């Protein structure tokens, strides 16, 4: 059977282990090569997808079989839609090719954490309804949701105001706005390397 030379954005997202919206963004930025049908649907060239897959790191697992480490997941919580789009555009260029979830409120963030725990959670503090302070309190009251998640706050509030409103847990790192993407990338790279190391160590030794 002849393999198709193209795939849909949903098929490409499944192959790459990322969201459809990230695939669409990569198509628009030229990272993935694609074309549009007369009906306006994107079709991604399969060799473009394969080229990205070949760049992903692999580790040697049981009996010498090569296995791909789990995707690096990032959850961004920000009620400003312009900033959410800015996060999406910047995180799509990160070398670990993160699987990014974007939500605009704290309740949706808590549901997303319960559904698929992120490796890195980036959140604002000032949000309508449940704010970031209360969201963090809920997270840290439920130990099964928080372990292994690195949490970073990116906020326009100064330290005095943050303390006045109850502060944040000591393990949470605080970054001031505007969004410091270089520092976020450095933090994400360190987490990704640590996760890959743990994944490698957890693989059974090959049989002799």
Backbone as a printed PyTorch tensor [residue, N CA C, xyz], in Angstrom:
tensor([[[  0.8450,  -1.2020,   0.0000],
         [  0.0000,   0.0000,   0.0000],
         [  0.8810,   1.2540,   0.0000]],

        [[  0.6060,   2.1900,  -0.9100],
         [  1.4060,   3.4080,  -1.0280],
         [  1.0590,   4.3900,   0.0930]],

        [[  2.0950,   4.9230,   0.7690],
         [  1.8630,   5.8820,   1.8440],
         [  1.4770,   7.2310,   1.2620]],

        [[  0.4910,   7.8920,   1.8690],
         [  0.0750,   9.2120,   1.4120],
         [  1.2370,  10.1980,   1.5420]],

        [[  1.3110,  11.1020,   0.5900],
         [  2.3790,  12.1060,   0.6300],
         [  1.9690,  13.3340,   1.4370]],

        [[  0.7440,  13.3450,   1.9580],
         [  0.2700,  14.4740,   2.7440],
         [ -0.6530,  13.9650,   3.8390]],

        [[ -0.9630,  14.8410,   4.8140],
         [ -1.9000,  14.4840,   5.8820],
         [ -2.6460,  15.7290,   6.3170]],

        [[ -3.7390,  15.5360,   7.0420],
         [ -4.4860,  16.6720,   7.5720],
         [ -3.7350,  17.2610,   8.7630]],

        [[ -4.1440,  18.4560,   9.1790],
         [ -3.5000,  19.0620,  10.3500],
         [ -3.7490,  18.2130,  11.6010]],

        [[ -4.9170,  17.5880,  11.6950],
         [ -5.2080,  16.7320,  12.8570],
         [ -4.3050,  15.5050,  12.8520]],

        [[ -4.1090,  14.9080,  11.6620],
         [ -3.2120,  13.7550,  11.5620],
         [ -1.7730,  14.1570,  11.8900]],

        [[ -1.3580,  15.3290,  11.4070],
         [ -0.0060,  15.8130,  11.6970],
         [  0.1690,  16.0620,  13.1920]],

        [[ -0.8720,  16.6190,  13.8460],
         [ -0.8140,  16.8690,  15.2920],
         [ -0.6690,  15.5570,  16.0530]],

        [[ -1.3880,  14.5190,  15.6160],
         [ -1.2970,  13.2050,  16.2740],
         [  0.1070,  12.6250,  16.1230]],

        [[  0.6740,  12.7290,  14.9250],
         [  2.0080,  12.1810,  14.6710],
         [  3.0760,  12.9130,  15.4840]],

        [[  2.9130,  14.2350,  15.6220],
         [  3.9200,  15.0460,  16.3030],
         [  3.6800,  15.1520,  17.8060]],

        [[  2.5060,  14.6860,  18.2840],
         [  2.2060,  14.7470,  19.7080],
         [  1.9670,  16.1580,  20.2100]],

        [[  1.2610,  16.9730,  19.4050],
         [  0.9980,  18.3530,  19.8000],
         [ -0.4230,  18.7290,  19.4090]],

        [[ -0.8340,  19.9430,  19.7300],
         [ -2.1960,  20.3840,  19.4370],
         [ -2.3320,  20.7740,  17.9690]],

        [[ -3.5800,  20.7250,  17.4790],
         [ -3.8570,  21.1230,  16.1000],
         [ -3.5080,  22.5950,  15.8880]],

        [[ -3.8090,  23.4270,  16.8970],
         [ -3.5250,  24.8620,  16.7590],
         [ -2.0290,  25.1250,  16.6020]],

        [[ -1.1830,  24.3250,  17.2770],
         [  0.2670,  24.4900,  17.1260],
         [  0.7080,  24.0940,  15.7310]],

        [[  0.1330,  23.0150,  15.1990],
         [  0.4560,  22.6020,  13.8260],
         [  0.0680,  23.7060,  12.8480]],

        [[ -1.1220,  24.2870,  13.0350],
         [ -1.5610,  25.3690,  12.1540],
         [ -0.6080,  26.5580,  12.2220]],

        [[ -0.1510,  26.8570,  13.4430],
         [  0.8030,  27.9670,  13.6210],
         [  2.1100,  27.6640,  12.9050]],

        [[  2.5840,  26.4090,  13.0030],
         [  3.8200,  26.0260,  12.3310],
         [  3.6800,  26.0710,  10.8170]],

        [[  2.5010,  25.7400,  10.3220],
         [  2.2530,  25.8330,   8.8800],
         [  2.3470,  27.2960,   8.4310]],

        [[  1.6940,  28.1700,   9.1990],
         [  1.6930,  29.5930,   8.8520],
         [  3.0860,  30.2150,   8.9350]],

        [[  3.9040,  29.7010,   9.8660],
         [  5.2610,  30.2540,  10.0230],
         [  6.2760,  29.6190,   9.0690]],

        [[  5.8450,  28.5580,   8.3320],
         [  6.7390,  27.8950,   7.3940],
         [  7.5400,  26.7580,   7.9770]],

        [[  7.3640,  26.4720,   9.2760],
         [  8.0930,  25.3710,   9.9090],
         [  7.6450,  24.0230,   9.3390]],

        [[  6.3520,  23.9380,   8.9770],
         [  5.8080,  22.7660,   8.2950],
         [  5.3490,  23.1930,   6.9020]],

        [[  5.6720,  22.3920,   5.9030],
         [  5.2810,  22.7060,   4.5370],
         [  3.8880,  22.1460,   4.2600]],

        [[  3.0150,  22.9810,   3.6700],
         [  1.6420,  22.5570,   3.4460],
         [  1.0410,  23.3010,   2.2560]],

        [[ -0.1520,  22.8600,   1.8630],
         [ -0.8950,  23.5390,   0.8060],
         [ -2.3740,  23.5120,   1.1810]],

        [[ -3.1790,  24.2960,   0.4770],
         [ -4.6090,  24.3600,   0.7760],
         [ -5.4280,  23.7690,  -0.3620]],

        [[ -6.4620,  23.0290,   0.0220],
         [ -7.3890,  22.4730,  -0.9630],
         [ -8.2870,  23.6000,  -1.4710]],

        [[ -9.0020,  23.3780,  -2.5950],
         [ -9.9430,  24.4070,  -3.0780],
         [-10.9600,  24.8060,  -2.0120]],

        [[-11.2500,  23.8880,  -1.0680],
         [-12.2070,  24.1980,  -0.0030],
         [-11.5870,  24.9360,   1.1710]],

        [[-10.2730,  25.2110,   1.1040],
         [ -9.6090,  25.9670,   2.1560],
         [ -9.0190,  25.1350,   3.2770]],

        [[ -8.9970,  23.7890,   3.1120],
         [ -8.4400,  22.9230,   4.1490],
         [ -6.9360,  22.7460,   3.9340]],

        [[ -6.1870,  22.7800,   5.0310],
         [ -4.7380,  22.6000,   4.9470],
         [ -4.3970,  21.1220,   4.7860]],

        [[ -3.4000,  20.8540,   3.9600],
         [ -2.8400,  19.5160,   3.8200],
         [ -1.3300,  19.6420,   4.0040]],

        [[ -0.8070,  18.9190,   4.9730],
         [  0.6080,  19.0300,   5.3400],
         [  1.4020,  17.9360,   4.6320]],

        [[  2.5180,  18.3110,   4.0130],
         [  3.3630,  17.3280,   3.3480],
         [  3.9540,  16.3690,   4.3770]],

        [[  3.7900,  15.0550,   4.1320],
         [  4.2310,  14.0470,   5.0970],
         [  5.7470,  14.0910,   5.3140]],

        [[  6.5250,  14.3730,   4.2530],
         [  7.9820,  14.4020,   4.4490],
         [  8.3990,  15.5710,   5.3450]],

        [[  7.5780,  16.6390,   5.3900],
         [  7.8540,  17.7560,   6.2910],
         [  7.6290,  17.3330,   7.7440]],

        [[  6.5680,  16.5430,   7.9820],
         [  6.2910,  16.0080,   9.3160],
         [  7.4010,  15.0320,   9.7200]],

        [[  7.7840,  14.1460,   8.7910],
         [  8.8250,  13.1530,   9.0850],
         [ 10.1500,  13.8210,   9.4290]],

        [[ 10.4510,  14.9340,   8.7590],
         [ 11.7080,  15.6390,   9.0200],
         [ 11.7350,  16.1690,  10.4560]],

        [[ 10.5910,  16.6680,  10.9430],
         [ 10.5210,  17.1470,  12.3270],
         [ 10.6230,  15.9980,  13.3130]],

        [[  9.9830,  14.8770,  12.9930],
         [ 10.0410,  13.7150,  13.8800],
         [ 11.4710,  13.2030,  14.0380]],

        [[ 12.2510,  13.2600,  12.9570],
         [ 13.6220,  12.7510,  12.9930],
         [ 14.5220,  13.6090,  13.8700]],

        [[ 14.1400,  14.8730,  14.0900],
         [ 14.9510,  15.7590,  14.9320],
         [ 14.6910,  15.5470,  16.4150]],

        [[ 13.6130,  14.8090,  16.7590],
         [ 13.2790,  14.6200,  18.1660],
         [ 14.2170,  13.6310,  18.8150]],

        [[ 14.6060,  13.8930,  20.0840],
         [ 15.5110,  12.9760,  20.7660],
         [ 14.8250,  11.6570,  21.0770]],

        [[ 15.5690,  10.5550,  21.0320],
         [ 15.0620,   9.2480,  21.4170],
         [ 16.0180,   8.6340,  22.4200]],

        [[ 15.5070,   7.6880,  23.2070],
         [ 16.3600,   6.9840,  24.1480],
         [ 16.2420,   5.5020,  23.8880]],

        [[ 17.2540,   4.7340,  24.2860],
         [ 17.2300,   3.2950,  24.0740],
         [ 16.5740,   2.6270,  25.2650]],

        [[ 15.5400,   1.8380,  25.0030],
         [ 14.7830,   1.2090,  26.0630],
         [ 15.0130,  -0.2940,  26.1070]],

        [[ 14.0090,  -1.0360,  26.5700],
         [ 14.0900,  -2.4760,  26.7760],
         [ 14.5000,  -3.1910,  25.4910]],

        [[ 15.4520,  -4.0840,  25.6260],
         [ 15.9330,  -4.8990,  24.5020],
         [ 16.4630,  -4.0390,  23.3680]],

        [[ 16.9500,  -2.8210,  23.7040],
         [ 17.5720,  -1.9780,  22.6900],
         [ 16.5960,  -1.2680,  21.7780]],

        [[ 15.2790,  -1.3270,  22.0790],
         [ 14.2980,  -0.6680,  21.2360],
         [ 14.3210,   0.8340,  21.5030]],

        [[ 14.2170,   1.6380,  20.4590],
         [ 14.2560,   3.0840,  20.5940],
         [ 12.8630,   3.5990,  20.9570]],

        [[ 12.7530,   4.3850,  22.0270],
         [ 11.4670,   4.9210,  22.4450],
         [ 11.5600,   6.4310,  22.5600]],

        [[ 10.4700,   7.1180,  22.2110],
         [ 10.4400,   8.5700,  22.2750],
         [  9.9720,   9.0110,  23.6500]],

        [[ 10.6570,   9.9600,  24.2830],
         [ 10.2220,  10.4320,  25.5950],
         [  8.8580,  11.1040,  25.5020]],

        [[  8.1170,  11.1750,  26.6090],
         [  6.7930,  11.7990,  26.5780],
         [  6.9000,  13.2640,  26.2060]],

        [[  5.8320,  13.8410,  25.6360],
         [  5.8870,  15.2520,  25.2360],
         [  6.0600,  16.1740,  26.4290]],

        [[  6.7170,  17.3030,  26.1980],
         [  6.8990,  18.3200,  27.2320],
         [  5.6650,  19.2130,  27.2090]],

        [[  4.9290,  19.2270,  28.3180],
         [  3.6520,  19.9380,  28.3500],
         [  3.7680,  21.2560,  29.1010]],

        [[  3.2050,  22.3030,  28.4910],
         [  3.1720,  23.6310,  29.1170],
         [  1.7190,  24.1010,  29.1670]],

        [[  1.3060,  24.5900,  30.3260],
         [ -0.0250,  25.1890,  30.4860],
         [  0.1550,  26.6690,  30.7850]],

        [[ -0.4960,  27.5190,  29.9880],
         [ -0.4230,  28.9670,  30.1840],
         [ -1.7990,  29.4720,  30.6160]],

        [[ -1.8300,  30.2350,  31.7110],
         [ -3.0810,  30.7880,  32.2390],
         [ -2.9740,  32.3100,  32.1940]],

        [[ -3.7470,  32.9240,  31.3180],
         [ -3.6530,  34.3750,  31.1150],
         [ -4.9830,  34.8540,  30.5320]],

        [[ -5.6130,  35.8590,  31.1610],
         [ -6.9230,  36.3070,  30.6940],
         [ -6.8310,  37.3080,  29.5440]],

        [[ -5.6430,  37.8340,  29.2650],
         [ -5.4530,  38.7580,  28.1420],
         [ -5.2180,  37.9410,  26.8690]],

        [[ -6.1770,  37.9830,  25.9450],
         [ -6.0940,  37.1370,  24.7480],
         [ -4.9120,  37.5050,  23.8580]],

        [[ -4.5420,  38.7820,  23.8490],
         [ -3.3670,  39.1840,  23.0680],
         [ -2.1020,  38.5300,  23.6090]],

        [[ -1.9840,  38.4930,  24.9240],
         [ -0.8180,  37.8630,  25.5390],
         [ -0.8420,  36.3480,  25.3240]],

        [[ -2.0290,  35.7500,  25.3260],
         [ -2.1200,  34.3150,  25.0340],
         [ -1.5870,  34.0170,  23.6390]],

        [[ -1.9560,  34.8500,  22.6700],
         [ -1.4530,  34.6510,  21.2980],
         [  0.0590,  34.8320,  21.2570]],

        [[  0.5720,  35.7830,  22.0360],
         [  2.0150,  36.0140,  22.0970],
         [  2.7250,  34.7930,  22.6830]],

        [[  2.1500,  34.2220,  23.7460],
         [  2.6960,  32.9890,  24.3210],
         [  2.7120,  31.8810,  23.2650]],

        [[  1.5940,  31.7120,  22.5720],
         [  1.4860,  30.6290,  21.5940],
         [  2.5560,  30.7550,  20.5090]],

        [[  2.7340,  31.9690,  19.9910],
         [  3.7150,  32.1840,  18.9280],
         [  5.1370,  31.9190,  19.4070]],

        [[  5.4690,  32.3600,  20.6110],
         [  6.8310,  32.1910,  21.1230],
         [  7.1310,  30.7590,  21.5370]],

        [[  6.1860,  30.1170,  22.2230],
         [  6.4280,  28.7580,  22.6960],
         [  6.5140,  27.7630,  21.5470]],

        [[  5.8880,  28.0800,  20.4210],
         [  5.9540,  27.1910,  19.2590],
         [  7.3690,  27.0810,  18.7000]],

        [[  8.2240,  28.0650,  19.0090],
         [  9.5980,  28.0510,  18.4930],
         [ 10.5800,  27.4020,  19.4640]],

        [[ 10.1150,  26.9770,  20.6420],
         [ 11.0270,  26.3570,  21.6060],
         [ 11.5670,  25.0360,  21.0800]],

        [[ 12.8280,  24.7430,  21.2950],
         [ 13.4600,  23.5590,  20.6930],
         [ 12.9090,  22.2230,  21.1840]],

        [[ 12.2880,  22.1770,  22.3660],
         [ 11.7390,  20.8990,  22.8450],
         [ 10.3480,  20.6230,  22.2800]],

        [[  9.8520,  21.5060,  21.3900],
         [  8.5510,  21.3400,  20.7400],
         [  7.4530,  21.0220,  21.7590]],

        [[  7.1670,  21.9540,  22.6680],
         [  6.2150,  21.6520,  23.7370],
         [  4.7880,  21.4710,  23.2370]],

        [[  4.0440,  20.6860,  23.9920],
         [  2.6020,  20.5650,  23.7850],
         [  1.9870,  21.6430,  24.6620]],

        [[  1.3950,  22.6620,  24.0380],
         [  0.9620,  23.8550,  24.7710],
         [ -0.5560,  23.8980,  24.9070]],

        [[ -1.0300,  24.1360,  26.1370],
         [ -2.4500,  24.3720,  26.3960],
         [ -2.5920,  25.8090,  26.8750]],

        [[ -3.5260,  26.5500,  26.2960],
         [ -3.7430,  27.9500,  26.6360],
         [ -5.1470,  28.1090,  27.2090]],

        [[ -5.2680,  28.6690,  28.4040],
         [ -6.5850,  28.9120,  28.9970],
         [ -6.6350,  30.3410,  29.5250]],

        [[ -7.8630,  30.9000,  29.5650],
         [ -7.9820,  32.3090,  29.9580],
         [ -8.6010,  32.5010,  31.3350]],

        [[ -8.7120,  31.4150,  32.1230],
         [ -9.2410,  31.5800,  33.4760],
         [ -8.7410,  30.4510,  34.3740]],

        [[ -8.8070,  30.6910,  35.6830],
         [ -8.2250,  29.7660,  36.6590],
         [ -9.0030,  28.4580,  36.7610]],

        [[-10.3200,  28.5140,  36.6260],
         [-11.1290,  27.2900,  36.7220],
         [-10.7640,  26.3280,  35.5870]],

        [[-10.6580,  26.8520,  34.3700],
         [-10.2600,  26.0100,  33.2380],
         [ -8.8550,  25.4510,  33.4500]],

        [[ -7.9900,  26.2430,  34.0890],
         [ -6.6190,  25.7770,  34.3610],
         [ -6.6260,  24.5900,  35.3110]],

        [[ -7.4360,  24.6580,  36.3760],
         [ -7.5090,  23.5560,  37.3340],
         [ -8.0310,  22.2880,  36.6650]],

        [[ -9.0080,  22.4320,  35.7870],
         [ -9.5370,  21.2780,  35.0590],
         [ -8.4690,  20.6810,  34.1510]],

        [[ -7.6960,  21.5530,  33.4990],
         [ -6.6430,  21.0850,  32.5890],
         [ -5.5380,  20.3670,  33.3610]],

        [[ -5.1620,  20.8820,  34.5230],
         [ -4.1420,  20.2220,  35.3400],
         [ -4.6180,  18.8320,  35.7530]],

        [[ -5.9010,  18.7300,  36.1310],
         [ -6.4490,  17.4320,  36.5090],
         [ -6.5240,  16.4610,  35.3500]],

        [[ -6.7090,  16.9960,  34.1450],
         [ -6.8310,  16.1560,  32.9550],
         [ -5.4650,  15.6880,  32.4580]],

        [[ -4.5550,  16.6270,  32.3090],
         [ -3.2080,  16.2980,  31.8100],
         [ -2.2100,  17.2020,  32.5300]],

        [[ -1.5360,  16.6370,  33.5150],
         [ -0.6320,  17.4320,  34.3350],
         [  0.5080,  17.9950,  33.4910]],

        [[  0.7140,  19.3120,  33.5310],
         [  1.8020,  19.9110,  32.7480],
         [  3.1480,  19.7450,  33.4390]],

        [[  4.2170,  19.8940,  32.6670],
         [  5.5620,  19.9550,  33.2460],
         [  5.8500,  21.3670,  33.7450]],

        [[  5.2780,  22.3470,  33.0370],
         [  5.4880,  23.7550,  33.3860],
         [  4.1540,  24.4830,  33.3210]],

        [[  3.8000,  25.1630,  34.3960],
         [  2.5800,  25.9700,  34.4440],
         [  2.9910,  27.4270,  34.5710]],

        [[  2.5580,  28.2500,  33.6130],
         [  2.8470,  29.6830,  33.6220],
         [  1.5300,  30.4140,  33.8470]],

        [[  1.4530,  31.2240,  34.8920],
         [  0.1720,  31.8690,  35.1870],
         [  0.3170,  33.3350,  35.5600]],

        [[ -0.7260,  34.0770,  35.2430],
         [ -0.8710,  35.4470,  35.7310],
         [ -1.5190,  35.3690,  37.1160]],

        [[ -1.5530,  36.4730,  37.8350],
         [ -2.2100,  36.5090,  39.1440],
         [ -3.5410,  37.2520,  39.0970]],

        [[ -3.5910,  38.3140,  38.3040],
         [ -4.8160,  39.1080,  38.2340],
         [ -5.7230,  38.5710,  37.1340]],

        [[ -6.8250,  37.9240,  37.5410],
         [ -7.7950,  37.3880,  36.6000],
         [ -9.1840,  37.5510,  37.1900]],

        [[-10.2010,  37.7360,  36.3480],
         [-11.5690,  37.8500,  36.8750],
         [-12.0400,  36.5180,  37.4500]],

        [[-12.9960,  36.5820,  38.3800],
         [-13.4670,  35.3560,  39.0080],
         [-12.4050,  34.8610,  39.9800]],

        [[-12.0550,  33.5900,  39.8560],
         [-10.9590,  33.0540,  40.6700],
         [ -9.6420,  33.6120,  40.1480]],

        [[ -8.8750,  34.2810,  41.0130],
         [ -7.6000,  34.8370,  40.5500],
         [ -6.4730,  33.8180,  40.7190]],

        [[ -5.2760,  34.2130,  40.3200],
         [ -4.1360,  33.3020,  40.3850],
         [ -3.7490,  32.9290,  41.8020]],

        [[ -3.9530,  33.8380,  42.7680],
         [ -3.6450,  33.5330,  44.1690],
         [ -4.4800,  32.3470,  44.6520]],

        [[ -5.7880,  32.4200,  44.4010],
         [ -6.6790,  31.3420,  44.8400],
         [ -6.4330,  30.0540,  44.0760]],

        [[ -6.1140,  30.1720,  42.7890],
         [ -5.8290,  28.9820,  41.9990],
         [ -4.6250,  28.2320,  42.5740]],

        [[ -3.5850,  28.9680,  42.9360],
         [ -2.3940,  28.3340,  43.5000],
         [ -2.7050,  27.6930,  44.8570]],

        [[ -3.5620,  28.3520,  45.6600],
         [ -3.9380,  27.7590,  46.9450],
         [ -4.6580,  26.4280,  46.7370]],

        [[ -5.5440,  26.3880,  45.7470],
         [ -6.2640,  25.1440,  45.4510],
         [ -5.2840,  24.0640,  45.0030]],

        [[ -4.3680,  24.4200,  44.1290],
         [ -3.3840,  23.4510,  43.6320],
         [ -2.5500,  22.8740,  44.7730]],

        [[ -2.0940,  23.7370,  45.6560],
         [ -1.2020,  23.2770,  46.7190],
         [ -1.9490,  22.5930,  47.8580]],

        [[ -3.2980,  22.6790,  47.8670],
         [ -4.0850,  21.9130,  48.8410],
         [ -4.3600,  20.4920,  48.3430]],

        [[ -4.0860,  20.2600,  47.0540],
         [ -4.3320,  18.9460,  46.4750],
         [ -3.0040,  18.3740,  45.9920]],

        [[ -2.2690,  17.6980,  46.8620],
         [ -0.9050,  17.2390,  46.5650],
         [ -0.8120,  16.3910,  45.3030]],

        [[ -1.8760,  15.6360,  44.9950],
         [ -1.7950,  14.7700,  43.8180],
         [ -1.7590,  15.5670,  42.5190]],

        [[ -2.1340,  16.8450,  42.5660],
         [ -2.1380,  17.6700,  41.3670],
         [ -0.8350,  18.4380,  41.1920]],

        [[ -0.1520,  18.7340,  42.2840],
         [  1.0020,  19.6280,  42.2130],
         [  2.3640,  18.9650,  42.0340]],

        [[  2.6200,  17.7450,  42.5440],
         [  3.9850,  17.2090,  42.4580],
         [  4.4920,  17.1330,  41.0120]],

        [[  5.7400,  17.5170,  40.8400],
         [  6.3500,  17.4090,  39.5180],
         [  6.0220,  18.5570,  38.5880]],

        [[  5.1460,  19.4700,  39.0010],
         [  4.7880,  20.6050,  38.1580],
         [  5.5940,  21.8210,  38.5900]],

        [[  6.3710,  22.3770,  37.6790],
         [  7.0830,  23.6270,  37.9520],
         [  6.1220,  24.7760,  37.6530]],

        [[  5.9100,  25.6500,  38.6360],
         [  4.9610,  26.7500,  38.4780],
         [  5.6990,  28.0740,  38.4710]],

        [[  5.4050,  28.8780,  37.4560],
         [  6.0160,  30.2000,  37.3080],
         [  4.9000,  31.2300,  37.1910]],

        [[  5.0140,  32.3120,  37.9320],
         [  4.0600,  33.4180,  37.8510],
         [  4.6850,  34.5430,  37.0350]],

        [[  3.9350,  35.0490,  36.0610],
         [  4.3590,  36.2260,  35.2950],
         [  3.2950,  37.2950,  35.5390]],

        [[  3.6630,  38.3540,  36.2400],
         [  2.6610,  39.3070,  36.7040],
         [  3.1260,  40.7570,  36.5980]],

        [[  2.1480,  41.6390,  36.5360],
         [  2.4320,  43.0670,  36.5680],
         [  2.4120,  43.6250,  37.9730]],

        [[  2.0450,  42.8000,  38.9710],
         [  2.0150,  43.2440,  40.3620],
         [  3.4300,  43.3170,  40.9340]],

        [[  3.6680,  44.2960,  41.8080],
         [  4.9790,  44.3610,  42.4510],
         [  4.9850,  43.4850,  43.7090]],

        [[  6.1550,  43.2980,  44.2980],
         [  6.3000,  42.3910,  45.4420],
         [  5.4510,  42.8220,  46.6370]],

        [[  5.3600,  44.1210,  46.8640],
         [  4.5800,  44.6240,  48.0020],
         [  3.1140,  44.2350,  47.8680]],

        [[  2.5580,  44.4090,  46.6600],
         [  1.1540,  44.0710,  46.4310],
         [  0.9290,  42.5670,  46.5140]],

        [[  1.8820,  41.7990,  46.0230],
         [  1.7650,  40.3360,  46.0900],
         [  1.7280,  39.8850,  47.5490]],

        [[  2.6020,  40.4410,  48.3730],
         [  2.6140,  40.0920,  49.8010],
         [  1.3210,  40.5350,  50.4770]],

        [[  0.8240,  41.7220,  50.1330],
         [ -0.4140,  42.2490,  50.7330],
         [ -1.5960,  41.3180,  50.4620]],

        [[ -1.5560,  40.6550,  49.3100],
         [ -2.6720,  39.7810,  48.9250],
         [ -2.4270,  38.3220,  49.2980]],

        [[ -1.4750,  38.1000,  50.1820],
         [ -1.2830,  36.7510,  50.7120],
         [ -0.0790,  36.0200,  50.1810]],

        [[  0.6010,  36.5870,  49.1760],
         [  1.7950,  35.9620,  48.6220],
         [  1.5050,  34.6920,  47.8410]],

        [[  2.5810,  34.0480,  47.3960],
         [  2.4760,  32.7840,  46.6690],
         [  3.4020,  31.7720,  47.3510]],

        [[  3.1750,  30.4720,  47.1520],
         [  4.0510,  29.4660,  47.7750],
         [  5.5160,  29.6940,  47.4190]],

        [[  6.4020,  29.3460,  48.3350],
         [  7.8390,  29.6240,  48.1720],
         [  8.4490,  28.9250,  46.9590]],

        [[  7.8630,  27.8190,  46.5290],
         [  8.4150,  27.0850,  45.3830],
         [  8.0370,  27.7040,  44.0390]],

        [[  7.1370,  28.6850,  44.0720],
         [  6.6910,  29.3390,  42.8370],
         [  7.6370,  30.4830,  42.5070]],

        [[  8.1320,  30.4860,  41.2570],
         [  9.0590,  31.5450,  40.8250],
         [  8.2710,  32.7170,  40.2680]],

        [[  8.6920,  33.9330,  40.6130],
         [  8.0000,  35.1460,  40.1770],
         [  8.8110,  35.8820,  39.1150]],

        [[  8.1570,  36.1840,  37.9720],
         [  8.7700,  36.9910,  36.9240],
         [  7.8740,  38.2070,  36.6690]],

        [[  8.4710,  39.3930,  36.5180],
         [  7.6620,  40.5790,  36.2090],
         [  7.3320,  40.6540,  34.7160]],

        [[  6.2070,  41.2930,  34.4120],
         [  5.8920,  41.5940,  33.0110],
         [  6.7030,  42.8080,  32.5910]],

        [[  7.0390,  42.9930,  31.3080],
         [  6.6080,  42.1780,  30.1600],
         [  7.1720,  40.7550,  30.2110]],

        [[  6.5180,  39.8480,  29.4970],
         [  6.8370,  38.4230,  29.5770],
         [  8.3080,  38.1830,  29.2320]],

        [[  9.0950,  37.6140,  30.1570],
         [ 10.5270,  37.3650,  29.8980],
         [ 10.7280,  36.0050,  29.2110]],

        [[ 10.4930,  35.9520,  27.9130],
         [ 10.5120,  34.6680,  27.2110],
         [ 11.8730,  33.9720,  27.2850]],

        [[ 12.9600,  34.7500,  27.3440],
         [ 14.2750,  34.1210,  27.4350],
         [ 14.4390,  33.3740,  28.7590]],

        [[ 13.9480,  33.9590,  29.8420],
         [ 14.0470,  33.3050,  31.1560],
         [ 13.1000,  32.1100,  31.2460]],

        [[ 11.9330,  32.2270,  30.6360],
         [ 11.0010,  31.0980,  30.6140],
         [ 11.5830,  29.9310,  29.8240]],

        [[ 12.2340,  30.2320,  28.7020],
         [ 12.8600,  29.1760,  27.9040],
         [ 13.9740,  28.4980,  28.6860]],

        [[ 14.7640,  29.2780,  29.4080],
         [ 15.8430,  28.6900,  30.2190],
         [ 15.2720,  27.7510,  31.2710]],

        [[ 14.1720,  28.1780,  31.9130],
         [ 13.5360,  27.3290,  32.9330],
         [ 12.9750,  26.0600,  32.2860]],

        [[ 12.3020,  26.2130,  31.1320],
         [ 11.7160,  25.0580,  30.4460],
         [ 12.7860,  24.0800,  29.9810]],

        [[ 13.9130,  24.5880,  29.4950],
         [ 15.0010,  23.7280,  29.0360],
         [ 15.5470,  22.8820,  30.1780]],

        [[ 15.7090,  23.5010,  31.3490],
         [ 16.2090,  22.7620,  32.5200],
         [ 15.2270,  21.6630,  32.9280]],

        [[ 13.9360,  21.9680,  32.9060],
         [ 12.9130,  20.9720,  33.2710],
         [ 12.8980,  19.8360,  32.2530]],

        [[ 12.9690,  20.1870,  30.9600],
         [ 12.9290,  19.1720,  29.9030],
         [ 14.1250,  18.2280,  30.0010]],

        [[ 15.3080,  18.7680,  30.2810],
         [ 16.5010,  17.9300,  30.4230],
         [ 16.3740,  16.9990,  31.6230]],

        [[ 15.8170,  17.5360,  32.7110],
         [ 15.6260,  16.7100,  33.9090],
         [ 14.6160,  15.5910,  33.6400]],

        [[ 13.5250,  15.9090,  32.9280],
         [ 12.5090,  14.8980,  32.6020],
         [ 13.0760,  13.8260,  31.6910]],

        [[ 13.8990,  14.2320,  30.7130],
         [ 14.5010,  13.2610,  29.7970],
         [ 15.4520,  12.3410,  30.5390]],

        [[ 16.1910,  12.9080,  31.4930],
         [ 17.1160,  12.1060,  32.2870],
         [ 16.3520,  11.0740,  33.1200]],

        [[ 15.2390,  11.4970,  33.7370],
         [ 14.4230,  10.5780,  34.5330],
         [ 13.8210,   9.4930,  33.6530]],

        [[ 13.3620,   9.8920,  32.4690],
         [ 12.7790,   8.9200,  31.5370],
         [ 13.8180,   7.8800,  31.1500]],

        [[ 15.0260,   8.3430,  30.8820],
         [ 16.1070,   7.4440,  30.4890],
         [ 16.4500,   6.4780,  31.6220]],

        [[ 16.4930,   7.0070,  32.8620],
         [ 16.8350,   6.1660,  34.0070],
         [ 15.7510,   5.1550,  34.3250]],

        [[ 14.4880,   5.4710,  33.9860],
         [ 13.3790,   4.5760,  34.3010],
         [ 13.2400,   3.4340,  33.2940]],

        [[ 13.8980,   3.5610,  32.1390],
         [ 13.8250,   2.4960,  31.1350],
         [ 14.5760,   1.2600,  31.6280]],

        [[ 14.0110,   0.0480,  31.4650],
         [ 14.7140,  -1.1590,  31.8750],
         [ 16.0110,  -1.3320,  31.0870]],

        [[ 17.0130,  -1.8960,  31.7230],
         [ 18.2730,  -2.1560,  31.0250],
         [ 18.0470,  -3.2080,  29.9490]],

        [[ 18.7300,  -3.0940,  28.7960],
         [ 18.5580,  -4.0870,  27.7380],
         [ 19.0120,  -5.4710,  28.1880]],

        [[ 18.2830,  -6.4850,  27.7040],
         [ 18.6400,  -7.8740,  28.0320],
         [ 19.9100,  -8.2720,  27.3070]],

        [[ 20.7540,  -9.0490,  27.9800],
         [ 22.0030,  -9.5160,  27.3840],
         [ 21.8230, -10.9240,  26.8590]]])
